[in-house]
Amino acid sequence: MSTLISETRLPNGMKIFCLQKDEAQLMYQEVQNYLKYGIQVKEGDTVFDVGANIGLFTIWLSKKFNHKINIYAFEPIPDIYEVLNANVQRFIPENFRLFACGLSLQPGNVKFTYYPNMTLGSTAYPITEKAEIDKLQEISIANFQHFPAPISWLRWLPYSLFSRIINHKLNTAFQGKEVNGKLKTISEIIREHQIEQIDLLKIDVEKSELDVILGIEAEDWKKIKQVFVEVHNLDFRLDKISKLLKDKGFANITVEQEPILNGSDIFSLYAW
């Protein structure tokens, strides 16, 4: 196992492998928001975890339902996939299928930007403008009270020091490196594994969400019962995805913005 991998204990007492301890606490807080509104999972269901990262949603969900659900987890960044695999082998290897690839609108290969200091932001569509980081700093400072306890104590520091720390963390976080990744489509996976139903399709892929959705062929939409998507609202993407899902028969769509993301272009979309 890579020497970069460490361990941390989550608020529920579970000890997991991770790359960044503070980030793991943030992810644990985030994954529990996927099952809200009309989104429900029960024993025996099949879940696609697209953008699985180190596997916290997958592990949390499987433990919640006594390991009696079937999970297909997708993570294209090699270093992150290594941690995902380690966590799955530690907790629940039986009902998992892991894929070292991303999902998109067509199969192929792509260069991802991997951010070792903030793996959650790793993406095929990297930040290229300083103004984007400045905006993230502004949002992070404004919403810091919503961060998990291991991080949120920083807000009690004098503002000038607090601001400098956040600025340093973000500039460090977005020091990325290119890695090669493989892409498949959801419909490819459905065919290859003869999947009859996807009870929950969860998509959290850092600006690639529309690509993932466009990789679903018309005849496969009837197999998908519920969708959670983290949407980066670029070029009216939130409206586009909402309309597409309505056109595919999802009668209920709810959109919200987590308090930690207030003022950003990132929204959570629930469809069922």
C-alpha positions in Angstrom: 0.0 0.0 0.0 1.2 3.5 -0.8 3.0 5.3 2.0 0.8 8.3 1.4 -2.2 6.5 2.7 -3.1 7.2 6.3 -6.0 6.3 8.6 -8.6 8.3 10.5 -11.5 7.6 12.8 -14.9 8.9 11.7 -17.6 10.3 14.1 -19.4 6.9 14.0 -16.2 5.2 15.3 -15.3 3.6 12.1 -11.6 3.7 11.2 -10.9 4.2 7.5 -8.0 4.6 5.1 -7.7 8.0 3.5 -5.3 10.4 1.8 -6.3 13.5 3.8 -7.8 13.2 7.3 -9.6 16.6 7.3 -11.1 15.8 3.9 -12.3 12.4 5.1 -14.3 14.1 7.9 -15.8 16.5 5.3 -16.8 13.6 3.0 -18.4 11.7 5.9 -20.6 14.7 6.5 -21.5 15.0 2.8 -22.4 11.4 2.0 -25.2 11.3 4.5 -27.0 14.0 2.5 -27.5 11.7 -0.5 -30.6 10.0 1.0 -33.0 12.8 1.4 -36.4 13.9 0.2 -37.9 11.0 -1.8 -34.6 9.1 -2.3 -34.8 5.7 -0.5 -32.7 2.6 -0.6 -33.6 -0.8 0.8 -32.0 -4.2 1.2 -31.5 -6.0 -2.1 -31.2 -2.7 -4.1 -28.5 -1.9 -6.7 -26.6 1.3 -6.4 -24.2 3.0 -8.8 -21.7 5.2 -6.9 -20.2 7.3 -9.7 -17.3 9.3 -8.3 -16.8 7.0 -5.4 -13.5 8.7 -4.2 -12.3 6.6 -1.1 -15.6 4.9 -0.7 -17.3 6.5 2.2 -20.8 6.6 0.7 -20.5 3.0 -0.4 -19.3 1.8 2.9 -21.8 3.9 4.9 -24.7 2.7 2.7 -23.7 -0.9 2.9 -23.3 -0.9 6.6 -26.6 0.9 7.0 -28.4 -1.9 5.1 -26.5 -4.8 6.7 -24.3 -5.3 3.6 -27.4 -6.5 1.7 -27.2 -4.2 -1.2 -25.3 -4.4 -4.5 -22.9 -1.6 -5.2 -21.0 -0.7 -8.3 -18.4 1.9 -7.4 -16.4 3.9 -10.0 -13.2 5.9 -9.4 -10.8 6.7 -12.2 -7.9 8.4 -10.3 -5.3 5.7 -9.5 -4.1 6.9 -6.1 -7.7 7.4 -4.9 -8.8 4.1 -6.3 -6.1 2.4 -4.3 -7.6 3.8 -1.1 -11.2 2.9 -2.2 -10.0 -0.7 -2.8 -8.3 -0.8 0.6 -11.4 0.4 2.4 -13.7 -2.0 0.6 -11.4 -4.9 1.4 -11.4 -3.9 5.0 -15.1 -3.6 5.4 -17.3 -5.2 2.8 -15.7 -6.9 -0.2 -18.6 -9.4 -0.9 -21.2 -7.1 -2.4 -19.0 -4.6 -4.2 -17.9 -4.3 -7.7 -15.1 -1.7 -8.1 -14.2 -0.1 -11.4 -10.9 1.8 -11.9 -12.5 4.1 -14.5 -14.8 7.1 -14.8 -18.1 7.2 -16.6 -18.9 9.6 -19.4 -20.8 10.1 -22.6 -18.6 7.8 -24.6 -15.8 5.3 -23.8 -12.2 6.3 -24.2 -9.2 7.8 -22.3 -8.8 11.2 -20.8 -6.4 13.2 -18.7 -7.7 14.0 -15.2 -6.2 16.6 -13.0 -5.5 14.9 -9.6 -5.3 17.2 -6.5 -3.4 15.1 -3.9 -4.1 17.7 -1.2 -7.9 17.9 -2.0 -8.8 14.7 -3.7 -12.5 15.7 -3.8 -11.7 18.3 -6.4 -9.9 16.0 -8.8 -11.5 16.4 -12.2 -11.4 16.3 -16.0 -12.2 20.0 -16.0 -9.6 21.6 -13.7 -9.6 25.1 -12.3 -7.6 27.4 -14.6 -8.3 30.9 -13.3 -7.1 32.4 -10.1 -10.5 34.1 -9.8 -12.0 30.7 -9.3 -9.8 30.0 -6.3 -10.4 33.5 -4.9 -14.2 32.8 -5.1 -13.7 29.5 -3.3 -11.8 31.3 -0.6 -14.6 33.8 -0.2 -17.2 31.0 0.0 -15.1 28.9 2.4 -14.7 31.8 4.9 -18.4 32.8 4.7 -19.6 29.2 5.4 -16.9 27.9 7.7 -19.2 27.4 10.6 -20.8 24.6 8.6 -17.5 22.6 8.3 -17.0 19.5 10.5 -15.6 20.0 14.0 -12.0 18.9 13.2 -11.8 21.9 10.8 -14.3 24.5 11.9 -12.4 25.5 15.1 -10.2 27.6 12.8 -12.9 30.3 12.6 -12.2 31.3 16.2 -8.7 32.6 15.1 -8.2 36.3 14.4 -9.8 37.0 11.0 -6.5 38.0 9.3 -4.8 34.8 10.5 -7.9 32.7 9.6 -8.0 34.2 6.1 -4.3 33.6 5.5 -4.7 29.9 6.6 -7.7 29.4 4.3 -5.9 31.1 1.4 -2.8 28.9 1.9 -4.9 25.7 2.2 -6.7 26.4 -1.0 -3.6 27.4 -3.0 -2.0 24.2 -1.7 -5.1 22.2 -2.5 -5.2 23.1 -6.1 -1.6 22.1 -6.9 -2.6 19.3 -9.3 -0.9 16.8 -11.5 -2.2 15.1 -14.7 -3.0 11.4 -14.6 -4.4 9.2 -17.3 -7.8 7.7 -16.8 -10.2 5.3 -18.6 -13.8 6.2 -19.4 -16.8 3.9 -20.0 -20.5 4.7 -20.2 -23.3 3.7 -17.9 -25.0 1.8 -20.7 -21.8 -0.2 -21.3 -21.7 -1.3 -17.7 -25.4 -2.2 -17.8 -24.8 -4.4 -20.9 -21.5 -6.0 -19.6 -23.0 -6.9 -16.2 -26.6 -7.6 -17.4 -28.0 -5.1 -14.9 -31.8 -5.1 -14.9 -32.4 -2.2 -12.5 -30.4 0.7 -10.9 -32.3 1.7 -7.7 -30.1 4.7 -7.1 -27.7 6.4 -9.5 -25.4 8.7 -7.4 -23.2 11.1 -9.5 -20.6 13.3 -7.9 -17.9 13.9 -10.5 -16.7 17.5 -10.4 -18.2 19.1 -13.5 -18.5 15.9 -15.5 -22.1 15.1 -14.4 -23.7 16.0 -17.7 -21.2 13.8 -19.6 -22.2 10.9 -17.3 -25.9 11.4 -17.9 -25.5 11.7 -21.6 -23.8 8.3 -21.6 -27.1 6.7 -20.8 -28.8 5.3 -23.9 -32.6 5.8 -24.3 -33.5 2.2 -23.6 -31.7 2.1 -20.3 -33.5 5.1 -18.7 -36.4 2.8 -17.7 -34.0 0.8 -15.5 -33.0 3.8 -13.4 -35.4 4.5 -10.5 -33.7 7.3 -8.5 -30.9 9.8 -9.2 -28.7 12.0 -7.0 -26.5 14.5 -8.9 -24.1 17.1 -7.6 -24.4 19.8 -10.3 -21.9 22.5 -11.1 -24.3 25.0 -12.6 -22.1 26.1 -15.5 -23.9 27.2 -18.8 -27.3 26.6 -17.2 -26.5 23.0 -16.5 -28.9 22.7 -13.6 -31.8 23.6 -15.8 -30.6 21.3 -18.6 -30.2 18.3 -16.2 -33.5 19.0 -14.5 -35.3 19.1 -17.9 -33.6 16.0 -19.1 -34.6 14.0 -16.0 -38.2 15.2 -16.3 -38.3 14.2 -19.9 -37.1 10.8 -18.9 -40.0 10.3 -16.5 -38.8 11.5 -13.2 -41.9 13.1 -11.7 -40.2 14.5 -8.6 -37.2 16.8 -8.7 -35.8 18.7 -5.7 -32.8 21.0 -5.8 -31.0 22.4 -2.8 -27.7 23.9 -1.9 -25.8 22.7 1.2 -25.0 25.4 3.8 -21.3 24.7 3.3 -21.7 25.6 -0.4 -23.9 28.8 0.0 -22.9 31.3 -2.7 -21.2 28.7 -5.0 -22.4 27.3 -8.3 -22.7 23.8 -6.7 -26.2 22.3 -6.1 -27.6 18.9 -5.1 -30.3 17.5 -7.3 -32.6 14.7 -6.2 -34.9 12.9 -8.7 -37.3 10.1 -8.2 
